[in-house]
Amino acid sequence: MAPETSKPPTPGAFQSPSISTTRAAHETGQHLHKIDCYSKLDEMAIPRWRVKSAPFRAGGHEWQLLYYPNGDDAPRKGRICVDLVITHDRWWNRLFSGFPLGVTVAYKISILVGDGNQEFSCSHGPICFIRRYLRAGALDVVAAEELRSAMASTKSDSIVLRINDEHLSMCAKHVAPKHRRHLDCAC
């Protein structure tokens, strides 16, 4: 059987067009993570040691906070650092759909002491999470000694991490002309 060959289009013949669209979705969110018995955690902390929050959903994706009570590396020893990580809620999402693409986030991390009247905060972004970059990069929020001093003045042994975030996802859709296949994004 001879292989099929396609003929070049005849000049002036109608060809179905290729169609694509882009959609932007904007969402805001907030997550709180409380750390009790902070003085014990502070005593044990070595550089690069971290506390992970429970995963939380915001902007259609799953996230996690990484809290470094003694810096995320040696040069930032003695500093409180916080990182935002995009995760996946199911193992098969990683296996079959790959990592999320095109999620842009701007966020503010706050450390609340005592009843929340004292706050240390830092803003980051916008940053785009793409296939290779699933972490925002740790933010240097405050000196550990400054946080200890604030906790001593409020006689509290717990802190609350608060993240306020804004997500902007760009979603592209393409309809191929020949077969009219829909190629959708994951957002």
C-alpha positions as YAML, in Angstrom:
chain: A
units: angstrom
residues:
- id: 1
  name: MET
  ca: [0.00, 0.00, 0.00]
- id: 2
  name: ALA
  ca: [1.43, 3.38, -0.99]
- id: 3
  name: PRO
  ca: [1.85, 6.02, 1.72]
- id: 4
  name: GLU
  ca: [-0.60, 8.92, 1.68]
- id: 5
  name: THR
  ca: [0.74, 12.23, 0.57]
- id: 6
  name: SER
  ca: [-0.86, 15.58, 1.08]
- id: 7
  name: LYS
  ca: [-1.19, 17.96, -1.79]
- id: 8
  name: PRO
  ca: [-0.09, 21.55, -1.40]
- id: 9
  name: PRO
  ca: [-3.01, 23.94, -1.10]
- id: 10
  name: THR
  ca: [-4.32, 25.37, -4.34]
- id: 11
  name: PRO
  ca: [-3.76, 29.10, -4.62]
- id: 12
  name: GLY
  ca: [-6.92, 30.95, -3.60]
- id: 13
  name: ALA
  ca: [-8.41, 27.89, -1.86]
- id: 14
  name: PHE
  ca: [-9.93, 28.44, 1.59]
- id: 15
  name: GLN
  ca: [-7.91, 27.13, 4.54]
- id: 16
  name: SER
  ca: [-9.39, 26.97, 8.00]
- id: 17
  name: PRO
  ca: [-7.66, 29.44, 10.33]
- id: 18
  name: SER
  ca: [-5.68, 28.60, 13.42]
- id: 19
  name: ILE
  ca: [-7.30, 30.12, 16.51]
- id: 20
  name: SER
  ca: [-5.76, 30.91, 19.89]
- id: 21
  name: THR
  ca: [-6.92, 32.81, 22.96]
- id: 22
  name: THR
  ca: [-5.33, 33.96, 26.20]
- id: 23
  name: ARG
  ca: [-7.24, 34.44, 29.43]
- id: 24
  name: ALA
  ca: [-6.02, 36.11, 32.62]
- id: 25
  name: ALA
  ca: [-7.43, 35.04, 35.97]
- id: 26
  name: HIS
  ca: [-6.81, 37.16, 39.08]
- id: 27
  name: GLU
  ca: [-7.43, 35.85, 42.59]
- id: 28
  name: THR
  ca: [-6.41, 36.89, 46.10]
- id: 29
  name: GLY
  ca: [-5.98, 34.71, 49.15]
- id: 30
  name: GLN
  ca: [-4.73, 34.54, 52.71]
- id: 31
  name: HIS
  ca: [-3.31, 31.75, 54.85]
- id: 32
  name: LEU
  ca: [-2.37, 31.69, 58.55]
- id: 33
  name: HIS
  ca: [0.12, 29.28, 60.12]
- id: 34
  name: LYS
  ca: [0.50, 29.32, 63.92]
- id: 35
  name: ILE
  ca: [3.70, 28.13, 65.61]
- id: 36
  name: ASP
  ca: [3.26, 27.39, 69.34]
- id: 37
  name: CYS
  ca: [6.10, 26.94, 71.87]
- id: 38
  name: TYR
  ca: [8.28, 29.12, 69.70]
- id: 39
  name: SER
  ca: [11.06, 29.41, 72.32]
- id: 40
  name: LYS
  ca: [11.72, 25.64, 72.06]
- id: 41
  name: LEU
  ca: [11.85, 25.80, 68.28]
- id: 42
  name: ASP
  ca: [14.18, 28.80, 68.46]
- id: 43
  name: GLU
  ca: [16.61, 26.90, 70.75]
- id: 44
  name: MET
  ca: [16.84, 23.96, 68.32]
- id: 45
  name: ALA
  ca: [17.18, 25.99, 65.13]
- id: 46
  name: ILE
  ca: [20.33, 25.64, 63.03]
- id: 47
  name: PRO
  ca: [20.85, 27.36, 59.66]
- id: 48
  name: ARG
  ca: [18.85, 25.77, 56.80]
- id: 49
  name: TRP
  ca: [16.55, 23.92, 59.24]
- id: 50
  name: ARG
  ca: [12.93, 24.67, 58.42]
- id: 51
  name: VAL
  ca: [9.33, 24.24, 59.53]
- id: 52
  name: LYS
  ca: [6.76, 23.46, 56.84]
- id: 53
  name: SER
  ca: [3.18, 24.67, 56.99]
- id: 54
  name: ALA
  ca: [0.37, 22.37, 56.02]
- id: 55
  name: PRO
  ca: [-0.41, 22.64, 52.30]
- id: 56
  name: PHE
  ca: [-3.08, 25.20, 51.47]
- id: 57
  name: ARG
  ca: [-5.02, 26.07, 48.32]
- id: 58
  name: ALA
  ca: [-5.05, 29.53, 46.79]
- id: 59
  name: GLY
  ca: [-5.53, 30.68, 43.21]
- id: 60
  name: GLY
  ca: [-6.37, 27.16, 42.05]
- id: 61
  name: HIS
  ca: [-2.99, 25.76, 43.16]
- id: 62
  name: GLU
  ca: [-1.57, 24.13, 46.27]
- id: 63
  name: TRP
  ca: [1.10, 26.00, 48.25]
- id: 64
  name: GLN
  ca: [3.24, 25.58, 51.33]
- id: 65
  name: LEU
  ca: [5.21, 27.99, 53.52]
- id: 66
  name: LEU
  ca: [8.76, 27.13, 54.60]
- id: 67
  name: TYR
  ca: [9.82, 28.94, 57.78]
- id: 68
  name: TYR
  ca: [13.55, 29.14, 58.57]
- id: 69
  name: PRO
  ca: [13.99, 30.32, 62.21]
- id: 70
  name: ASN
  ca: [17.79, 30.69, 61.82]
- id: 71
  name: GLY
  ca: [18.24, 31.59, 58.14]
- id: 72
  name: ASP
  ca: [17.99, 29.55, 54.97]
- id: 73
  name: ASP
  ca: [21.77, 29.53, 54.48]
- id: 74
  name: ALA
  ca: [24.97, 30.36, 56.40]
- id: 75
  name: PRO
  ca: [25.21, 34.06, 55.39]
- id: 76
  name: ARG
  ca: [21.71, 34.68, 56.78]
- id: 77
  name: LYS
  ca: [22.30, 32.93, 60.10]
- id: 78
  name: GLY
  ca: [20.39, 34.75, 62.84]
- id: 79
  name: ARG
  ca: [17.71, 35.98, 60.41]
- id: 80
  name: ILE
  ca: [14.12, 34.79, 60.09]
- id: 81
  name: CYS
  ca: [13.45, 33.71, 56.49]
- id: 82
  name: VAL
  ca: [10.22, 32.50, 54.84]
- id: 83
  name: ASP
  ca: [9.79, 30.87, 51.44]
- id: 84
  name: LEU
  ca: [6.69, 30.10, 49.36]
- id: 85
  name: VAL
  ca: [6.60, 26.80, 47.46]
- id: 86
  name: ILE
  ca: [4.08, 25.57, 44.91]
- id: 87
  name: THR
  ca: [3.22, 21.90, 45.51]
- id: 88
  name: HIS
  ca: [0.81, 19.36, 44.04]
- id: 89
  name: ASP
  ca: [-2.13, 17.88, 45.88]
- id: 90
  name: ARG
  ca: [-1.96, 14.49, 44.16]
- id: 91
  name: TRP
  ca: [1.02, 12.45, 42.94]
- id: 92
  name: TRP
  ca: [-0.69, 11.71, 39.64]
- id: 93
  name: ASN
  ca: [-0.85, 15.44, 38.85]
- id: 94
  name: ARG
  ca: [2.95, 15.50, 38.83]
- id: 95
  name: LEU
  ca: [3.12, 12.30, 36.82]
- id: 96
  name: PHE
  ca: [0.57, 13.00, 34.12]
- id: 97
  name: SER
  ca: [0.08, 16.74, 33.81]
- id: 98
  name: GLY
  ca: [3.55, 17.98, 34.64]
- id: 99
  name: PHE
  ca: [4.13, 21.06, 36.73]
- id: 100
  name: PRO
  ca: [1.89, 24.11, 36.56]
- id: 101
  name: LEU
  ca: [2.96, 26.78, 34.13]
- id: 102
  name: GLY
  ca: [2.44, 30.51, 34.08]
- id: 103
  name: VAL
  ca: [1.34, 31.17, 37.67]
- id: 104
  name: THR
  ca: [2.43, 34.66, 38.72]
- id: 105
  name: VAL
  ca: [2.22, 35.58, 42.40]
- id: 106
  name: ALA
  ca: [2.87, 38.72, 44.40]
- id: 107
  name: TYR
  ca: [2.66, 38.26, 48.15]
- id: 108
  name: LYS
  ca: [3.32, 39.73, 51.57]
- id: 109
  name: ILE
  ca: [4.62, 37.60, 54.45]
- id: 110
  name: SER
  ca: [3.89, 38.83, 57.97]
- id: 111
  name: ILE
  ca: [5.01, 37.45, 61.32]
- id: 112
  name: LEU
  ca: [2.46, 38.36, 63.99]
- id: 113
  name: VAL
  ca: [3.54, 38.34, 67.64]
- id: 114
  name: GLY
  ca: [1.23, 37.94, 70.65]
- id: 115
  name: ASP
  ca: [-2.25, 39.26, 69.90]
- id: 116
  name: GLY
  ca: [-1.17, 40.40, 66.45]
- id: 117
  name: ASN
  ca: [-0.40, 44.01, 67.39]
- id: 118
  name: GLN
  ca: [3.28, 43.61, 66.55]
- id: 119
  name: GLU
  ca: [4.03, 42.66, 62.99]
- id: 120
  name: PHE
  ca: [7.18, 42.13, 60.95]
- id: 121
  name: SER
  ca: [6.53, 41.91, 57.23]
- id: 122
  name: CYS
  ca: [8.15, 41.74, 53.82]
- id: 123
  name: SER
  ca: [6.70, 41.79, 50.29]
- id: 124
  name: HIS
  ca: [7.80, 39.79, 47.27]
- id: 125
  name: GLY
  ca: [6.94, 39.62, 43.63]
- id: 126
  name: PRO
  ca: [5.51, 39.42, 41.24]
- id: 127
  name: ILE
  ca: [7.29, 36.15, 40.57]
- id: 128
  name: CYS
  ca: [6.38, 33.57, 37.93]
- id: 129
  name: PHE
  ca: [6.34, 29.91, 38.90]
- id: 130
  name: ILE
  ca: [7.20, 27.80, 35.87]
- id: 131
  name: ARG
  ca: [8.25, 24.20, 35.36]
- id: 132
  name: ARG
  ca: [11.81, 24.60, 36.68]
- id: 133
  name: TYR
  ca: [11.20, 27.17, 39.43]
- id: 134
  name: LEU
  ca: [8.76, 25.93, 42.04]
- id: 135
  name: ARG
  ca: [10.06, 28.12, 44.91]
- id: 136
  name: ALA
  ca: [9.87, 31.87, 45.22]
- id: 137
  name: GLY
  ca: [13.15, 32.19, 47.11]
- id: 138
  name: ALA
  ca: [13.37, 32.77, 50.85]
- id: 139
  name: LEU
  ca: [12.59, 36.27, 52.08]
- id: 140
  name: ASP
  ca: [14.67, 37.76, 54.88]
- id: 141
  name: VAL
  ca: [11.87, 39.07, 57.14]
- id: 142
  name: VAL
  ca: [13.50, 40.08, 60.45]
- id: 143
  name: ALA
  ca: [16.48, 39.46, 62.73]
- id: 144
  name: ALA
  ca: [15.85, 36.57, 65.12]
- id: 145
  name: GLU
  ca: [16.96, 38.74, 68.06]
- id: 146
  name: GLU
  ca: [14.40, 41.42, 67.15]
- id: 147
  name: LEU
  ca: [11.63, 38.79, 67.10]
- id: 148
  name: ARG
  ca: [12.78, 37.40, 70.49]
- id: 149
  name: SER
  ca: [12.68, 40.91, 71.95]
- id: 150
  name: ALA
  ca: [9.15, 41.50, 70.62]
- id: 151
  name: MET
  ca: [7.99, 38.17, 72.05]
- id: 152
  name: ALA
  ca: [9.48, 38.97, 75.47]
- id: 153
  name: SER
  ca: [7.63, 42.30, 75.61]
- id: 154
  name: THR
  ca: [4.27, 40.62, 74.85]
- id: 155
  name: LYS
  ca: [4.92, 37.59, 77.10]
- id: 156
  name: SER
  ca: [3.82, 35.32, 74.26]
- id: 157
  name: ASP
  ca: [5.38, 32.04, 73.16]
- id: 158
  name: SER
  ca: [3.63, 31.73, 69.80]
- id: 159
  name: ILE
  ca: [3.80, 33.46, 66.46]
- id: 160
  name: VAL
  ca: [1.53, 33.45, 63.43]
- id: 161
  name: LEU
  ca: [2.78, 33.52, 59.86]
- id: 162
  name: ARG
  ca: [0.34, 35.25, 57.55]
- id: 163
  name: ILE
  ca: [0.56, 35.31, 53.79]
- id: 164
  name: ASN
  ca: [-1.55, 37.66, 51.71]
- id: 165
  name: ASP
  ca: [-1.23, 36.85, 48.06]
- id: 166
  name: GLU
  ca: [-2.44, 37.84, 44.64]
- id: 167
  name: HIS
  ca: [-2.36, 35.30, 41.82]
- id: 168
  name: LEU
  ca: [-2.41, 36.13, 38.16]
- id: 169
  name: SER
  ca: [-2.59, 33.10, 35.89]
- id: 170
  name: MET
  ca: [-2.25, 33.36, 32.13]
- id: 171
  name: CYS
  ca: [-4.02, 30.57, 30.31]
- id: 172
  name: ALA
  ca: [-3.56, 29.92, 26.60]
- id: 173
  name: LYS
  ca: [-5.86, 27.87, 24.40]
- id: 174
  name: HIS
  ca: [-5.11, 26.86, 20.83]
- id: 175
  name: VAL
  ca: [-7.31, 25.23, 18.21]
- id: 176
  name: ALA
  ca: [-5.24, 23.52, 15.51]
- id: 177
  name: PRO
  ca: [-6.69, 24.11, 12.04]
- id: 178
  name: LYS
  ca: [-6.38, 20.64, 10.50]
- id: 179
  name: HIS
  ca: [-7.93, 18.45, 13.20]
- id: 180
  name: ARG
  ca: [-9.66, 21.06, 15.37]
- id: 181
  name: ARG
  ca: [-7.96, 19.70, 18.47]
- id: 182
  name: HIS
  ca: [-8.26, 21.77, 21.63]
- id: 183
  name: LEU
  ca: [-4.96, 22.21, 23.47]
- id: 184
  name: ASP
  ca: [-5.82, 23.66, 26.88]
- id: 185
  name: CYS
  ca: [-3.66, 24.84, 29.72]
- id: 186
  name: ALA
  ca: [-3.87, 23.48, 33.23]
- id: 187
  name: CYS
  ca: [-5.17, 26.62, 34.95]
...
